[in-house]
Amino acid sequence: MKVDELKNVCVVGAGNMGHQISLQCALFGYKTVVTDVVPAVLEKANQFVDTYLAGRVQKGKLTEDAAKKARGLISFTGDLQEAAKDADLVIEAVLERVELKRKVFADLDKFAPAKAILATNSSMIVSSKIADVTSRPSQVCNLHFFNPALVMKLVEVVQGPHVSDETAQCMMDFCLKIDKVPILIKKEVDGFVLNRIFGAISREAQWMLEYGVASYEDIDKACVYGAGHPMGPFRLNDLTGLDLSYDIAMGHFQESGNPADLPTPSLVKKVVEGKLGQKTGEGWYKYK
Ligand SMILES: NC(=O)c1ccc[n+]([C@@H]2O[C@H](COP(=O)([O-])OP(=O)(O)OC[C@H]3O[C@@H](n4cnc5c(N)ncnc54)[C@H](O)[C@@H]3O)[C@@H](O)[C@H]2O)c1
């Protein structure tokens, strides 16, 4: 598919990432249908659209007309089949579990038109671990947005060995259309480019905390005031979700069998206590 043929987007999963990816698509003129299995999540995402657009208009960042247009282009449904039926591009943003993603992609292959590109926003899971459940592996790729997706410019397009040049090019062009900065990753590696770099920093930070080298506040200060990062790894972890870090670490461990890949005991404790970061009001830090 060429990017000019791409008109309709479907986003599966309206959580942390999905609700913002979908709004970004609508803001740049794409008819976007969002779906989730939890009605309350869909309702929250729907309300977010109103709050966000009103805020942008109030700050003079968006005209009333543009806000109205975006509002008219985005819709929500709990029915995956309904959401995917006219899609040219599906962006999957469900939990970071490979079996769940494989099930969602098998369903999408049945429901989305044959020409549609099926992309996963996964942080770590390469699309070749998913593409074989579909009848169109050359149209299945990674399209990795960063959090918060309305703000962060980078998107990683990962062209696994099964992905056609046409699909990869279409995704690179699509990113430009929605005002993002795409990079093409030509080999499948877990974590792609940026999460491999930040994963290394985050792992080091977590184990330094575990061994009592420094507090999480001081480790964050080191990165902010010494390395010029906008926030430290623990603050960033609160933004992205401690449950996601847990899932990623477990995924690594299951593949490598190396105990050094396991989530640290402090991280496990937080997750067990339901302290998942900003979304639950507490992670490493507390939020009002
Ligand atoms: N959080 C981040 O910072 C971040 C950044 C980049 C990429 N990602 C990736 O994006 C994906 C989503 O992460 P998130 O942080 O938004 O997770 P999240 O937990 O906030 O949202 C996931 C949503 O998926 C929904 N869901 C679960 N099963 C579903 C199904 N079968 N059909 C439809 N919806 C379903 C859940 O109800 C939930 O609302 C993951 O693969 C993650 O690795 C996350």
The ligand as an ORCA input file, in Angstrom:
! r2SCAN-3c Opt
* xyz 0 1
  N       3.799      2.557     28.387
  C       4.780      2.955     27.590
  O       5.542      3.852     27.923
  C       4.955      2.327     26.235
  C       5.770      2.975     25.299
  C       5.892      2.432     24.019
  C       5.259      1.230     23.715
  N       4.488      0.611     24.659
  C       3.803     -0.626     24.275
  O       2.448     -0.334     23.987
  C       1.632     -1.454     24.338
  C       0.565     -0.969     25.304
  O       1.195     -0.455     26.466
  P       0.401      0.527     27.446
  O       1.417      1.086     28.355
  O      -0.493      1.409     26.662
  O      -0.487     -0.538     28.236
  P      -1.823     -0.272     29.069
  O      -1.898     -1.380     30.047
  O      -1.909      1.127     29.535
  O      -2.975     -0.467     27.946
  C      -3.218     -1.700     27.327
  C      -4.698     -1.752     27.002
  O      -4.962     -2.906     26.214
  C      -6.259     -3.338     26.549
  N      -6.449     -4.715     26.078
  C      -6.022     -5.870     26.631
  N      -6.418     -6.916     25.861
  C      -7.081     -6.399     24.797
  C      -7.731     -6.961     23.657
  N      -7.747     -8.279     23.469
  N      -8.331     -6.141     22.784
  C      -8.323     -4.790     22.989
  N      -7.724     -4.190     24.059
  C      -7.115     -4.985     24.934
  C      -6.332     -3.188     28.054
  O      -7.679     -3.155     28.500
  C      -5.597     -1.860     28.250
  O      -6.490     -0.765     28.271
  C       2.557     -2.515     24.910
  O       2.904     -3.440     23.917
  C       3.776     -1.709     25.334
  O       4.954     -2.475     25.292
  C       4.304      1.141     25.889
*
